[in-house]
Amino acid sequence: MSTLFSSSWYRSATLVPRLRTQATIFRHVYRGEVWRVVQDQSSGKFLRLNAQAYRILGLMDGERTLEQIWQLACETMGDDVLGQDEIVQLMTQLHNAGVLSTGQVPDLDELQERTQESRRNRIKQYLSNPLALRIPLVDPDRFLTLLVGWIPAWMRPVILVLWTLLVTFGGWLAFSNWEGLTADVGQLVFTPQYMVTLLLVFPLVKAIHELGHGIAIKLFGGQCHEMGAMLLVMMPVPYVDASHATAFVSKYQRMIVGAAGMMIELAVASVALWIWTWAEPGMFRVFLHDVVILAGVTTLVFNINPLLRFDGYYILSDWLEIPGLGQKANRYVGYLMKRYALRIRRGLQPPRTTARESVWLAGYAVGSFGYRMMLVFTIVLFVATQFFIIGILLALWAVYMMLLSPLIKLVKGVLNDPLIMERRLRLCGVTALSIGGLVWLLALTPVPSATLAEGVVWMPEQSRIRAPQGCFVREVLRPQGPVTEGQPLLRCEDELLPTRKAVLEARKTELQARKVISQHSDRVEARLIEEELISVQTQINDLEARIADFVLTAPMDGRFLVPGSADLAGRWFQRGEVMAHIIDPARYTVISAVPQMSIDRVRADSQEIRLRPVDNVARELPARVLRAVPAATHRLPSLALALQGGGSIGIEPGQQEPIALDPLFLLELQAQSSAPISTALGGRVYVRFEHTPEPLAMQWYRVLRDLFIRKFGV
C-alpha cells in the first residue's frame, strides 16, 4: 500500500469534483473482477477503473470537497482506501480524460495551454514513429450509420452464415489451386506488372478492412469519428479509430470488432479467388491474384499475429480478459526482476495475477519484444536497400527508440524508485555481473561454428553415355538393368558416313589404277598419286573409326538407364548430348552450392564436412572435397537447389535453365562411407562445413558484414 498522506494534499483538498454530463460508465468483468470504464462521449477518451477507484469516483457528487471524500473513504473502505497521492493521480487521469469537473471557474489560459499541449503531444507521437504516421481525414460516423441502417437485424445471422460458407468455399478453392497460386510468386511479385497492381490494390483492400471495423462498431451501437491514412513505410494505408469499442461490455463484441476487418478481407479474397479460377491471363487476372495475396495471406500472416499491435493483439487481449496486455506484461517482467534479481521483498506489491495469467504475461513480453526488434530491423533493411540515406536515418531512429530510449527510461525509473535504491549495492552487483556474464558469453566463449549449404546427389562424368557425334539411334543392344564395363549398349548410325566411305573407297580404287599406269610412264605423277592415296586412306580409316564409335559400350559397372527408352530408336542426338546413364549408387557424389560470401571460410577452415540427405535427415555422413570449381558461377547444377525445387536459392524468372540471383561456388563432395549417400539421384542434400569454434559476437559480426556487403556494397 502507498503512503496515506501527501505533502501536497492541501492544494487539492478544497476542490469539489463531479463527473461531467457527457461521461458514460460501463461495467466490465475481467477474470471475475469487476472494473468500470468511464468514457467521454464527445472525444471518445476512456479510463478504466478498479473497484477502489470507482468507489472514490462514486463519492464525487459535486457537493463534497476532496478532503471530505477522502475522510468518508477512510471510514467506509478501511484498509482498501487509496492514499492521498493515489487520489490526486486519479483526479488527474479523470481530468485528462475530460470526464471530471472540479466546480472551479474555467481558466481560459489553462484551457488554451491544454489544447496546445494536446497538439504538441499529437505531433510528438507522430514524429516518434516515422514508420507509421497517422493523418486524420474524415468523420465516417454518419456514413456508417446510413450503411448499417440498410441491414435489417433479421439479416445479420443470415449474413454470418453466408460469410462462413463463402470463406469455407474460398479455403477449398485455395487448397485445390495451391500450385497455381504459389507458382513463382516469389519472383512474380517483383515484376513491374505486379508491383503496379500491388500499389493500387493495397490501399483498396485495407480501406475495405478498416470499413469492416467501423461497421462492426455501429452494429453494436458504438461511434466512429475518425478515418484517415497512415503512412506505413511510406505506403498510404487507411485506418479508422475503433477505440469506442473499448466501452463495449461484452468481450465477444470487442473481439468481433477486432476481427471484422479480417472477416471482410477473407470474404473479398474468396470472391477474388473464385473469379481468378476462370479468368483469362492478363492484367485483370494479375489484379485478382494480388487481391487474394493481400486480403488472404497478409490477414493470416500479419493481422492475426498477436505479437504485433494489430487486430490479433486486441482479440487476444479481450479473449484472455487482460486489458492492456502489452503494458501489463512489461510491468510483470519488471516485478520479476525486482523480486528475484534484486531480492526486494519489503514494500514490493506483487501483481494481482493467477498462475496462468503470469505465464501469458511473461511469454508475451519476451516474444513481442523479440518479434518487434526483428520486424523493425527487416523494415529498415528493406527501406535502406531502396533509399540508402533514408534507411540510415531510420536505423538511427530505430536504435534510439528500441534501445536507447527504453534504456534511458529504465535508468530514470531505477534512480527514482526508492525500493531499488535501498538495494543499490545489490543492483550494481547484479548489473556488473550481468554485463560481465553477457560479455563473457558473447565475446569470449567459443561455440560451434559452421557454414550451411545445400547440394544435389550427382554422378561422375564417366557415368554419362554421350553421343560421339551427331547420329541416329538405330538399336538398343541391351535392355535396361545391370551391366558390366565394356558391354555394348547402343548402336547409332549416320547415313552420310557409309556413303562418304563408299565414295572414298571408289576414289582409292581409281587412284590405285592410275598409280599402276603412271609407274611406267611418269614417275613424278606416280609419287603425287601415292601421296593422295595416303590421304584418302587416312580419311577412310577415320570414317571407319567413327563408324566403330557408333557402338556405345558401358564405361563402368552399374545399372543401365535410358530416359524415354520407349521412343529412343530413331531419335537424333547432337554431338556430346547425353543419351543414357550408368547408375552406380556407390559412385554418387554431391555437388554443393556455397554462397560467395562463405566460400573463403569454407576453403580456409573446414574442420569437418557432414552430409544429411533430405529424404533421410536422421542419417549423417562424413565427407571430403573431391573437386572445387575455382570461379564463381550463376548457373545451378540442378533445379532441385532452387526455391521452385524445394531448395533455398533464388533464381531469375523467365530463364530456360536455373540461373541463381547471387554468385555461387560449386564443390564436389564424396561421402566417406561404404554405404551410398542416397538412393535418389538428383535428390537434395544438406551440407554442413564445420569450422573452428569461435565466440558468438564474431559470428554475428561476420553475418552483419556479409549482409551489408551484399545489400549495400559497403
Long-range contacts (C-beta under 8 A, 24 or more apart in sequence): 1-79, 1-83, 1-349, 2-82, 2-83, 2-85, 2-86, 3-83, 3-84, 3-85, 4-81, 4-83, 4-84, 5-83, 5-84, 6-83, 6-84, 6-85, 6-88, 8-88, 9-67, 9-84, 9-88, 12-66, 12-88, 12-91, 13-65, 13-66, 13-67, 13-70, 14-65, 14-66, 14-67, 15-65, 15-66, 15-91, 15-102, 15-103, 15-104, 16-62, 16-63, 16-64, 16-65, 16-66, 16-102, 16-103, 17-60, 17-62, 17-66, 17-69, 17-91, 17-94, 17-100, 17-101, 17-102, 17-103, 18-60, 18-61, 18-62, 18-100, 18-101, 18-103, 19-57, 19-60, 19-99, 19-100, 19-101, 20-98, 20-99, 20-100, 20-101, 22-99, 23-99, 24-247, 26-247, 26-248, 26-249, 27-249, 28-249, 28-323, 29-321, 30-321, 30-322, 30-323, 31-321, 31-322, 31-354, 31-357, 33-352, 35-323, 37-246, 37-247, 38-94, 38-97, 38-99, 39-99, 39-244, 39-246, 39-247, 40-97, 40-98, 40-99, 41-223, 42-98, 43-98, 44-223, 44-225, 44-241, 44-243, 44-244, 45-96, 45-97, 45-98, 45-99, 46-97, 46-243, 46-246, 46-247, 47-93, 47-94, 47-97, 47-99, 48-323, 48-324, 49-90, 52-77, 52-80, 52-81, 52-82, 53-82, 53-90, 56-82, 56-87, 56-90, 57-90, 57-94, 60-100, 62-101, 62-103, 66-91, 128-401, 129-401, 130-394, 130-397, 131-232, 131-233, 131-376, 131-379, 131-394, 132-230, 132-231, 132-232, 133-230, 133-231, 134-228, 134-229, 134-230, 134-239, 135-228, 135-229, 135-230, 135-231, 136-226, 136-227, 136-228, 137-227, 137-228, 137-229, 138-227, 138-228, 139-225, 139-226, 139-227, 140-214, 140-224, 140-225, 140-227, 140-240, 141-218, 141-223, 141-224, 141-225, 144-214, 144-215, 144-217, 144-218, 144-224, 145-218, 147-215, 147-218, 148-215, 148-218, 148-219, 151-219, 156-219, 163-263, 163-267, 166-267, 166-270, 166-271, 167-263, 167-266, 167-267, 167-270, 169-270, 169-274, 170-266, 170-267, 170-269, 170-270, 170-271, 170-273, 170-274, 170-296, 171-270, 173-270, 173-273, 173-274, 173-277, 174-273, 174-292, 174-296, 177-273, 177-277, 181-273, 181-289, 181-292, 183-644, 184-644, 184-653, 185-293, 186-643, 186-650, 187-650, 187-651, 187-652, 187-653, 188-653, 189-293, 191-653, 193-283, 193-286, 194-286, 194-290, 197-283, 197-286, 197-287, 197-290, 198-290, 198-294, 199-235, 200-287, 201-287, 201-290, 201-291, 201-294, 202-235, 202-237, 202-294, 203-235, 203-236, 203-237, 203-238, 205-265, 205-268, 205-291, 205-294, 205-295, 206-237, 206-238, 207-238, 208-264, 208-265, 208-268, 208-295, 209-238, 209-261, 209-262, 209-264, 209-265, 209-295, 209-303, 210-238, 210-239, 210-240, 210-261, 211-240, 211-261, 211-264, 212-260, 212-261, 212-262, 212-263, 212-264, 212-265, 213-240, 213-242, 213-257, 213-258, 213-260, 213-261, 214-240, 214-242, 215-260, 216-245, 216-256, 216-257, 216-260, 217-242, 217-244, 217-245, 217-257, 220-245, 220-248, 220-253, 220-256, 220-257, 222-247, 222-248, 222-257, 233-379, 233-382, 233-383, 234-383, 251-318, 251-319, 251-321, 254-314, 254-318, 255-315, 255-318, 255-319, 258-311, 258-312, 258-314, 258-315, 258-318, 259-311, 259-315, 261-303, 261-311, 262-299, 262-303, 262-304, 262-311, 265-295, 265-296, 265-299, 265-303, 266-295, 266-296, 266-299, 268-295, 269-295, 269-296, 269-299, 305-371, 306-364, 307-364, 307-367, 307-368, 307-371, 307-372, 308-368, 308-371, 308-372, 308-375, 320-357, 320-360, 322-357, 322-360, 322-361, 325-360, 325-361, 325-364, 326-364, 326-365, 326-368, 328-361, 329-360, 329-361, 329-362, 329-364, 329-365, 329-368, 330-365, 332-358, 332-361, 332-362, 332-365, 333-361, 333-362, 333-365, 333-366, 336-362, 338-419, 338-420, 341-430, 342-420, 342-423, 342-426, 342-427, 342-430, 343-423, 343-426, 344-419, 344-420, 344-422, 344-423, 346-419, 347-419, 348-419, 372-402, 373-402, 376-402, 381-707, 381-711, 384-711, 384-712, 385-711, 385-712, 388-712, 441-696, 442-695, 442-696, 442-697, 443-695, 443-697, 443-698, 444-695, 445-695, 445-696, 446-693, 446-694, 446-695, 447-693, 447-694, 447-695, 447-696, 447-699, 448-690, 448-693, 449-690, 449-691, 449-692, 449-693, 449-694, 449-699, 450-688, 450-689, 450-690, 450-691, 451-594, 451-598, 451-601, 451-602, 451-688, 451-689, 451-691, 452-686, 452-687, 452-688, 452-689, 453-592, 453-593, 453-594, 453-595, 453-598, 453-687, 453-688, 453-689, 454-592, 454-593, 454-641, 454-647, 454-648, 454-649, 454-684, 454-685, 454-686, 454-687, 455-590, 455-591, 455-592, 455-593, 455-611, 455-641, 455-669, 455-684, 455-685, 455-686, 455-687, 456-590, 456-591, 456-637, 456-638, 456-640, 456-641, 456-682, 456-683, 456-684, 456-685, 457-588, 457-589, 457-590, 457-613, 457-677, 457-678, 457-680, 457-681, 457-682, 457-683, 457-684, 457-685, 458-588, 458-589, 458-590, 458-591, 458-637, 458-668, 458-681, 459-581, 459-583, 459-584, 459-587, 459-588, 459-589, 459-681, 460-587, 460-589, 462-555, 462-556, 462-582, 463-555, 463-556, 463-558, 463-581, 463-582, 463-583, 463-584, 463-587, 464-578, 464-581, 465-489, 465-490, 465-552, 465-555, 465-578, 465-579, 465-580, 465-581, 465-582, 466-576, 466-577, 466-578, 466-579, 467-492, 467-573, 467-574, 467-575, 467-576, 467-577, 467-579, 468-492, 468-546, 468-549, 468-550, 468-552, 468-575, 469-494, 469-546, 469-549, 469-575, 470-494, 470-572, 470-573, 470-574, 470-575, 471-550, 471-572, 471-573, 472-570, 472-571, 472-572, 472-573, 473-568, 473-569, 473-570, 473-571, 473-573, 473-579, 474-569, 474-570, 475-569, 476-562, 476-565, 476-568, 476-569, 477-551, 478-560, 479-560, 480-559, 480-560, 480-561, 480-562, 480-565, 481-559, 481-560, 482-558, 482-559, 482-560, 483-554, 483-557, 483-558, 483-559, 483-560, 483-582, 484-554, 484-557, 485-553, 485-554, 485-555, 485-556, 485-557, 486-553, 486-554, 487-553, 487-554, 488-551, 488-552, 488-553, 489-552, 489-553, 489-554, 489-560, 489-580, 490-551, 490-552, 490-579, 490-580, 491-550, 491-551, 491-552, 492-550, 492-551, 492-552, 492-573, 493-550, 494-546, 494-550, 497-543, 497-546, 497-547, 498-547, 500-543, 501-540, 501-543, 501-544, 501-547, 504-536, 504-539, 504-540, 504-543, 505-540, 507-536, 508-533, 508-536, 508-537, 508-540, 511-536, 552-579, 552-580, 554-582, 555-582, 556-582, 556-584, 556-587, 557-582, 557-584, 558-582, 558-583, 558-584, 558-587, 559-583, 559-584, 583-681, 585-676, 585-677, 585-678, 585-679, 586-676, 588-671, 588-676, 588-677, 588-678, 588-681, 589-626, 589-668, 589-669, 589-670, 589-671, 589-677, 590-623, 590-668, 590-669, 590-670, 590-671, 590-677, 590-685, 590-687, 591-637, 591-638, 591-666, 591-667, 591-668, 591-669, 592-666, 592-667, 592-668, 592-669, 592-685, 592-687, 593-636, 593-637, 593-641, 593-649, 593-660, 593-664, 593-665, 593-666, 594-664, 594-665, 594-666, 594-667, 594-689, 595-662, 595-663, 595-664, 595-665, 596-632, 596-662, 596-663, 596-664, 596-665, 597-706, 597-709, 597-710, 598-706, 599-632, 599-665, 601-689, 601-691, 602-667, 602-689, 603-628, 605-691, 605-692, 606-689, 606-690, 606-691, 607-690, 607-691, 607-692, 608-689, 608-690, 609-669, 609-687, 609-688, 609-689, 609-690, 610-687, 610-688, 610-690, 611-669, 611-671, 611-677, 611-685, 611-686, 611-687, 611-688, 612-685, 612-686, 612-688, 613-677, 613-678, 613-680, 613-683, 613-684, 613-685, 613-686, 614-646, 614-683, 614-684, 614-685, 614-686, 615-678, 615-680, 615-683, 616-678, 617-686, 621-671, 621-672, 621-673, 621-675, 621-677, 622-671, 622-672, 622-673, 623-669, 623-670, 623-671, 623-672, 623-687, 624-669, 624-670, 624-672, 625-667, 625-668, 625-669, 626-668, 626-669, 626-670, 627-667, 627-668, 628-665, 628-666, 628-667, 628-668, 629-665, 629-666, 629-667, 632-663, 632-664, 632-665, 633-660, 633-663, 633-664, 633-665, 633-666, 634-659, 634-660, 634-661, 634-662, 634-663, 634-664, 635-659, 635-660, 636-660, 636-664, 637-666, 638-682, 640-682, 640-683, 640-684, 641-684, 645-684, 646-684, 647-684, 662-710
